[in-house]
């Protein structure tokens, strides 16, 4: 398996950073041009980026 490690510092409270990174749409904006696709939603329809979601 290939992998890449990206390091980025955020000048924001940890809660704000977590919210940013836990949502598929904002994750792609933050790390552009790197793009991630959610290939499987979580089992909770109200939180598709939640537990069980899979990104590639």
C-alpha positions as CSV (number, residue, x, y, z in Angstrom):
1,X,0.0,0.0,0.0
2,X,1.3,3.5,-0.9
3,X,0.9,6.3,1.5
4,X,1.6,10.0,1.8
5,X,2.0,12.0,5.0
6,X,0.8,15.7,5.1
7,X,1.7,18.0,7.9
8,X,-0.2,21.2,8.4
9,X,-0.4,23.6,11.4
10,X,-3.6,25.3,12.2
11,X,-3.9,28.6,14.1
12,X,-7.3,27.7,15.5
13,X,-8.9,26.0,18.5
14,X,-8.7,22.2,18.4
15,X,-12.5,21.9,18.3
16,X,-12.6,24.0,15.1
17,X,-9.8,21.9,13.5
18,X,-11.6,18.7,14.4
19,X,-14.8,20.0,12.8
20,X,-12.9,21.0,9.7
21,X,-11.1,17.6,9.3
22,X,-14.1,15.4,10.2
23,X,-16.2,16.6,7.3
24,X,-15.4,15.3,3.8
25,X,-16.3,18.6,2.0
26,X,-14.1,20.9,4.1
27,X,-11.3,18.4,4.2
28,X,-10.8,18.8,0.5
29,X,-10.8,22.5,0.7
30,X,-8.2,22.5,3.5
31,X,-5.8,20.2,1.8
32,X,-6.3,21.3,-1.8
33,X,-5.1,20.2,-4.3
34,X,-5.2,16.8,-2.5
35,X,-8.7,15.4,-3.0
36,X,-10.4,12.7,-1.0
37,X,-13.6,10.9,-1.9
38,X,-16.0,9.4,0.6
39,X,-16.7,5.9,-0.8
40,X,-18.9,4.7,2.0
41,X,-21.2,6.7,4.3
42,X,-21.6,6.0,8.0
43,X,-24.6,4.0,9.1
44,X,-26.1,7.3,10.5
45,X,-27.9,9.1,7.7
46,X,-27.7,12.4,9.6
47,X,-23.9,12.1,9.9
48,X,-22.6,10.6,6.6
49,X,-19.0,11.5,7.6
50,X,-19.4,9.7,11.0
51,X,-18.2,6.4,12.4
52,X,-17.9,3.8,9.7
53,X,-17.4,6.3,6.8
54,X,-14.6,5.4,4.4
55,X,-12.5,7.9,2.4
56,X,-10.0,7.3,-0.3
